[in-house]
Amino acid sequence: MAEPTDPVFQIQRVYLKDLSLEQPNSPAILLEQAQPTVDIQLGVEATPVTDGIYEVAVSATVQTKIGDRTVFLVEAKQAGIFEIRNLPQEQMGPILGIACPQIVYPYLRGNVADVVQRGGFPPVHLAEINFQAMYEQQQAEQQAAPAVTQ
């Protein structure tokens, strides 16, 4: 049996929090032969829910365009509820910014590919993400920001 001070890291649930697909210029744009451009934006957010319980969400926005006209726009947010207790404070940032997103992200990738394909397009496969590098870059930017504002 776990002691009350033993570290705890458990996934309570992984779920699709938000998903939308828009095709504002269909059907005409579907008949065009030009190759669309694809823009992908990703984000991670961690929110405390209650004592020792956190929601970590990974969001993706995928927009494809031909010229200045949108072919399709997908906005998706995949989230997980994690129980995290008795960890040193300095480990919480990496857990919430690296470990949890690595667990949630594959579900997001699958849901984005599925909804794009269900919309009548070849699936968009989001690339693998190095969440450690992303987290370290965010930390470096946050540390540099106060120096700029002085």
C-alpha positions in Angstrom: 0.0 0.0 0.0 1.3 3.5 -0.9 2.3 5.7 1.9 0.6 9.2 2.1 3.9 10.8 1.1 4.7 8.5 -1.8 4.7 10.3 -5.2 1.5 9.8 -7.2 1.1 10.2 -11.0 -2.0 8.7 -12.5 -4.1 9.3 -15.6 -7.7 9.7 -14.5 -9.2 10.2 -18.0 -8.2 11.3 -21.5 -11.0 13.0 -23.5 -11.8 15.2 -26.6 -12.6 18.6 -25.1 -13.3 20.5 -28.4 -13.4 19.8 -32.1 -14.6 21.8 -35.1 -14.2 21.5 -38.8 -15.1 24.3 -41.1 -15.2 24.3 -44.9 -16.4 27.8 -45.7 -15.7 27.7 -49.5 -17.0 24.3 -50.3 -18.0 22.9 -52.7 -16.4 25.3 -55.3 -12.9 25.1 -53.7 -12.9 21.3 -53.8 -12.8 21.4 -57.6 -9.6 23.4 -57.8 -6.4 21.7 -58.7 -3.9 23.9 -56.9 -2.0 22.6 -54.0 -3.2 24.1 -50.7 -0.8 25.6 -48.1 -1.1 24.1 -44.6 -0.5 26.0 -41.4 -0.5 24.1 -38.1 -0.4 25.8 -34.7 0.0 23.8 -31.4 -0.5 24.8 -27.8 -0.3 23.2 -24.3 -2.1 24.4 -21.2 -2.2 23.0 -17.7 -4.9 24.0 -15.2 -5.3 22.9 -11.6 -8.8 21.4 -11.1 -8.6 20.6 -7.4 -6.0 19.6 -4.9 -3.6 17.2 -6.7 -5.8 17.0 -9.8 -4.8 18.8 -13.1 -6.2 19.1 -16.5 -3.6 19.2 -19.3 -4.9 20.1 -22.8 -3.1 20.1 -26.1 -4.7 22.1 -28.8 -4.1 22.2 -32.6 -5.3 24.5 -35.3 -4.9 23.2 -38.8 -5.7 25.6 -41.6 -5.4 24.9 -45.3 -5.7 27.6 -48.0 -5.5 28.0 -51.7 -4.5 31.6 -52.1 -6.4 33.6 -49.5 -9.4 31.2 -49.5 -9.7 28.6 -46.8 -10.1 25.0 -47.9 -10.7 23.7 -44.4 -10.0 24.8 -40.8 -9.8 22.3 -37.9 -9.6 23.4 -34.3 -9.2 20.6 -31.8 -8.4 20.3 -28.1 -7.6 17.0 -26.4 -7.3 16.9 -22.7 -6.4 14.6 -19.8 -7.1 14.7 -16.1 -4.1 13.7 -14.1 -3.6 13.0 -10.4 -0.2 14.3 -9.3 0.7 14.4 -5.7 3.7 14.5 -3.4 6.2 15.6 -6.1 8.8 18.3 -5.5 7.6 21.6 -6.9 10.6 21.8 -9.3 9.3 18.6 -11.0 5.7 19.9 -11.5 6.6 22.1 -14.5 8.2 19.3 -16.5 5.5 16.8 -15.5 2.7 19.2 -16.6 4.6 20.6 -19.6 6.3 17.5 -21.0 5.0 14.1 -19.6 1.3 14.9 -19.6 1.2 16.4 -23.1 3.2 13.4 -24.4 0.3 11.1 -23.2 -2.5 13.3 -24.6 -1.0 14.2 -28.0 -1.4 10.8 -29.8 -5.1 11.0 -29.2 -5.2 14.5 -30.6 -3.3 13.4 -33.7 -5.8 10.6 -34.3 -8.8 12.8 -33.9 -7.5 15.5 -36.2 -6.6 12.9 -38.9 -10.1 11.3 -38.5 -12.1 14.5 -38.7 -10.1 15.8 -41.8 -10.7 12.5 -43.5 -14.4 12.5 -42.6 -14.6 15.9 -44.1 -13.6 14.4 -47.5 -9.9 15.2 -47.5 -6.8 13.1 -47.2 -5.9 12.8 -43.5 -3.5 15.4 -42.0 -1.0 13.6 -39.8 0.4 15.9 -37.2 4.1 15.4 -36.8 5.6 14.0 -33.7 6.4 16.7 -31.2 9.4 17.0 -28.8 7.5 18.4 -25.8 10.8 18.6 -23.9 12.3 21.0 -26.4 9.0 22.9 -26.6 8.9 23.3 -22.8 12.5 24.3 -22.6 12.0 26.9 -25.3 9.0 28.3 -23.4 11.0 28.5 -20.2 13.9 30.3 -21.9 11.4 32.8 -23.4 9.8 33.4 -20.0 13.2 34.0 -18.4 14.2 36.4 -21.2 11.0 38.4 -21.2 11.5 40.2 -17.9 15.0 41.4 -19.0 13.3 43.0 -22.1 10.7 44.9 -20.1 13.2 46.5 -17.7 
